[in-house]
Amino acid sequence: MIDKEIIKIASNTENHGMLDDHTHFSKLKNVICGDEMKVYLIVENNKITNFKYECESCIYCQASVSLLSRKAKNKSIKKIRDFAKQAKNAFSGKISFDNEWKDFNKIITNNNIARKECLLLPINTAIDALND
């Protein structure tokens, strides 16, 4: 059964859509389940000033990208990369996210380890866009 918190987070779609004037873009697909993620970023002075996304994906992926799109705004590229490393390691032990990322403690949990790739797809797509 899907956790009510996942549904609540995923239902916030304020950043869903595309950005015509994006400075960074990536599109990745989860080969395991077929989820597809597009991330559009505007980066100014090494900070993400806008983050939009489009996805054809499961509720776990939607929750992760919804949260990421809100939390990444006005953060430096370095902070995003540090968070991505932490998220990738979060399933290997008891990790609690820093205060500015603490909402991810609700979705990136050992209870959701079977959906690890779904939860990480938006993060990986954002990092791929930043590496562009």
C-alpha positions in Angstrom: 0.0 0.0 0.0 1.2 3.5 -0.9 2.0 5.7 2.1 -0.4 8.7 2.4 2.6 11.0 2.7 3.9 10.0 -0.7 0.5 10.8 -2.3 0.3 14.1 -0.5 3.8 15.2 -1.7 3.2 13.9 -5.2 0.0 15.9 -5.5 1.8 19.2 -5.3 2.4 19.9 -8.9 3.2 23.6 -8.7 6.5 23.1 -10.7 5.1 20.7 -13.3 5.6 21.9 -16.8 8.3 23.0 -19.1 10.6 26.1 -19.2 11.2 27.5 -22.7 14.1 29.6 -21.5 15.9 26.9 -19.5 19.7 27.0 -19.3 20.0 23.3 -18.4 17.9 20.2 -19.5 18.0 16.5 -19.1 15.8 13.6 -19.9 16.4 10.2 -18.3 14.5 6.9 -18.3 14.4 4.2 -15.7 15.2 1.0 -17.6 13.7 -1.1 -14.8 10.2 0.2 -14.9 10.0 2.7 -17.8 9.5 5.9 -15.8 10.6 8.9 -17.8 11.7 12.2 -16.3 12.5 15.6 -17.9 14.1 18.4 -15.9 14.3 22.0 -16.9 16.5 24.3 -14.9 17.5 27.9 -15.0 20.9 28.4 -13.4 22.2 31.9 -12.7 25.5 32.6 -10.8 25.8 28.9 -9.8 22.3 28.8 -8.3 19.2 27.1 -9.5 16.7 29.9 -9.8 13.9 27.9 -11.4 13.1 24.2 -11.7 10.3 22.6 -13.7 9.7 19.0 -14.7 7.6 16.8 -16.8 7.2 13.1 -16.1 5.5 9.9 -17.1 6.1 8.0 -13.9 4.9 6.3 -10.8 3.8 8.1 -7.7 7.2 7.6 -6.0 9.0 9.3 -8.8 6.4 12.1 -8.8 6.7 12.7 -5.1 10.5 12.8 -5.3 10.5 15.3 -8.2 7.8 17.4 -6.6 9.9 17.8 -3.5 13.2 18.3 -5.3 11.7 21.0 -7.6 10.7 23.0 -4.5 13.7 22.4 -2.4 16.4 22.9 -5.1 15.3 26.5 -5.9 17.8 29.1 -4.8 20.4 26.4 -3.8 23.9 26.3 -5.2 24.9 23.6 -7.6 27.3 22.3 -5.0 24.5 21.9 -2.5 22.5 20.0 -5.0 25.4 17.7 -5.8 26.1 17.1 -2.1 22.4 16.3 -1.6 22.5 13.9 -4.5 25.4 12.0 -3.0 23.6 11.8 0.3 20.4 10.6 -1.3 22.2 7.8 -3.2 23.7 6.6 0.0 20.5 7.0 2.1 19.3 3.4 1.4 22.5 1.8 2.6 22.1 2.8 6.3 20.3 5.1 8.7 20.8 8.6 7.2 18.9 11.6 8.2 18.9 14.5 5.7 20.1 17.9 6.7 17.6 20.5 7.8 17.1 22.1 4.4 16.5 18.6 2.9 14.6 17.0 5.9 11.4 16.5 3.9 13.1 13.8 2.0 13.2 11.8 5.3 9.5 11.1 4.6 10.1 9.4 1.3 13.6 8.1 1.1 13.4 5.4 3.7 14.2 1.7 4.0 10.4 1.1 3.8 10.6 2.3 0.2 13.9 0.6 -0.8 12.1 -1.4 -3.5 11.3 1.9 -5.2 14.9 3.3 -4.8 15.4 3.8 -8.5 12.1 5.6 -8.8 12.9 7.9 -6.0 16.4 8.6 -7.3 15.4 9.2 -11.0 14.5 12.9 -10.5 17.7 13.5 -8.5 19.8 11.7 -11.2 18.1 13.7 -13.9 18.8 17.0 -12.2 22.4 16.1 -11.7 22.7 15.1 -15.4 21.2 18.4 -16.4 23.8 20.3 -14.3 26.6 18.3 -15.9 25.5 19.5 -19.3 
